[in-house]
Amino acid sequence: MKIQCLFKTAALIFVFFLTSCSGELDMNEPGLLVPLTVMEDSSIPSITINGVKLHSETFGDPQDPILLMLHGGPGADYRSLLNFKELADEGLFVVFYDQMGSGLSQRLDESAYSAVQIYIDELDGVINHYKKDTEQKVLLAGHSWGAMLATAYVNQKPENIAGLILSEPGGFTWDQVSDYFSRSLQLQIGNEQTNDFVYQDQFITSDEHEALDYKLALASVASDTGDDPTQLPFWRYGAVCSSASLELAQANQADMDFTQNLANYPTKVLFAYSELNQAYGKEHAELVSAFYPSVNLVEISGCGHEIPHFGWENFRPLILEYLQEIM
């Protein structure tokens, strides 16, 4: 009797493992590791710019002055910038979009990231998509890489932009960016977040977009820029976009100089740095912002690098003062 029970138990265990293995999910299947993009889910709001489908949404009256939001990365998304939608109540048409290969936008092969100019052209396309007439003012608000992109655009087309709100751009030249990276992108050995990333990274070995994006999300919590990265909201990182853009910048450092024409930009710029990001600080903020002839340099207390999310309550009043001054 006992032997029969043992055989039955062994058989049940075998069937359990057999069915478990046969029903194993493929981590590269869309929607399992990371959220779907606009290419897999047609219900996600989107626009098509230069042949690429971008996740985008707006708040406010389309006839009002445009405030166009630029997220960090390259490879992040605009979810952590959504506090800015409150400015729709202040008479602005607030536009968000995930850049190519980022967030919930269309994924592209590495070869698509051939020049920094593609991001500038994409931004120009988004502006033209939403702008109703030539008299409608356009302002840019950029965070981190997004603040660099805003500056790159103004460096080429200053007449198109009526105001700039920048928070902790790494730099406007490659030397400034690499200097900031040397202080900010450091794994904290022994840190629990770092250990979690290293542990799980062993099991994610695919080179498909889904797996790579998931791994980048794990890696993002291992840096230390003054905030708790586990509390930062995001949809999905773009790993190929991130790595290809960094390689592109390193290989073409001259293209990363966005400063040639900034001295001619007549409008005052609101430039914010955080209290808690020790890798940035007032000294770096002064160095980077000095390329603009008129700057309101402000420290946002109580937060680190992710000023638009964690520092919003202190940042918002300064933004409103700035808008009142320039508008």
C-alpha positions, 0 to 999 in steps of 0.5 A, a space after each residue: 500500500 505504501 509503495 502504491 502511494 509512493 508511486 502515485 505521489 511520484 507520478 503526480 510530481 512528474 506530471 506537475 513538472 512536465 506540465 509546468 515545463 510545457 506551459 513555460 512562458 516566453 519572456 520575449 513575448 510582448 507584455 510579459 516582462 515589460 508593458 506593450 508599446 504603441 506597436 502592440 497596443 492600439 489603445 495607447 495614444 500615439 502620433 507618427 513623426 518621421 515614420 516612427 510611431 511615438 507614445 504621446 498625449 496632451 493636456 489643455 487647450 490646443 490653441 494655448 501656448 505649447 509647453 513641450 516636455 522632454 524626458 531624460 535618458 536617452 531611453 527613459 519615458 515621460 511618466 515621471 514628468 506628468 506633474 507638469 500637466 497641472 500647468 494646463 490650468 495655467 493657460 498652457 497646452 502641455 504636450 508629452 511624448 516618449 522619444 523614439 525607442 523609449 517608453 511606450 514608443 516604437 522600438 528600432 534597431 541599433 542602426 537607427 541611431 545614426 546621429 544626434 540630429 535625429 532627436 532634434 529632427 524628431 522634436 521639430 516634427 512633434 512641434 510642427 505636429 501640434 502647432 496650430 499657426 505661426 503665432 502660437 508660442 512654444 516653450 520647452 521643458 527638459 529634464 536631464 538628457 531632455 534638457 540637453 535635447 532642448 538646448 540642442 534644439 535652441 542652438 539650431 532654431 532659437 527663434 522657434 522657442 519662447 522659453 526654456 525650463 531645464 532641470 539638471 542637464 548633464 552638460 552641453 558639451 561631451 566633456 561636461 557630460 562625461 565629467 558628470 557621468 564619472 560622478 553619477 553612474 557608479 554602482 554602489 557595491 553592497 547596496 541592496 538595490 545593486 545586489 538585486 540587479 546583479 542577482 536577477 541579471 543572471 537569469 535574463 539572457 535574451 537580446 530581444 527588446 523586451 528582455 533588454 528593456 527589463 534589464 535596464 529597468 533593474 540597472 536603473 535602481 543601482 545608481 545614486 543621485 539623491 532620490 530613491 529610484 525604486 519610487 520613481 514612476 516609469 512605464 518602460 526603458 529603451 535599452 537599445 536606444 540608451 546604449 546606441 545613443 551613448 555609443 554614438 555620443 562617444 564616437 562623435 563627441 564633436 556633435 555633442 557640442 550644443 553651445 555654438 549659438 546659445 549666446 544669442 538666445 535672448 530669453 531668460 532660461 529657468 535652470 534648476 539643480 537639486 539639493 541632494 544630488 551630490 554628483 551635480 551641485 551648484 558648481 556644475 550647474 553654474 558651469 553648464 548654465 553659463 552658456 546662456 546669457 540670461 539664466 535664473 539659476 535655482 536650487 530645488 530643496 528636498 530632492 535629488 536628480 528627479 526634480 520634476 517628480 520628487 521636487 515638484 512642490 518646490 519647483 512649481 512656484 518657481 516655474 509659475 514665476 518664470 512663466 509670468 515673467 517671460 509670457 
